Amino acid sequence: MALTFMVVDHEGRATFPEEVLSDLGLGADDFLLLEKTERGTYELVPASLVPRDQIWFHHPEMQARVAEAEADFREGRATRTETPEEAQAFLDSLKQAS
């Protein structure tokens, strides 16, 4: 196992060697999370920021609903409409069925 060293400068910055950046799949302006492990060490985790107006999409309940909808599409459990009028008629029929 080869060891790779980094040096921290007087402002607390460190530069990753190119092979480490490549191994992590990181480029300029990418984000990393530093997660503290149970052993007290830190793990580097590639990450990205989510815009505040899109955070709802990452909630576990929403992810489950999206997965269910995708399964419905894959398995042909979907209704396709071609016009706004057809879509409205379909939605109205759902209201009447319940």
Buried (B, 14 or more C-beta within 10 A) or exposed (E): EEEEEEEEEEEEEEEBEEEEBEEBEBEEEEEEEEEEEEEEEEEEEEEEEEEEEEEEEEEEEEEEEEEEEEEEEEEEEEEEEEEEEEEEEEEEEEEEEE
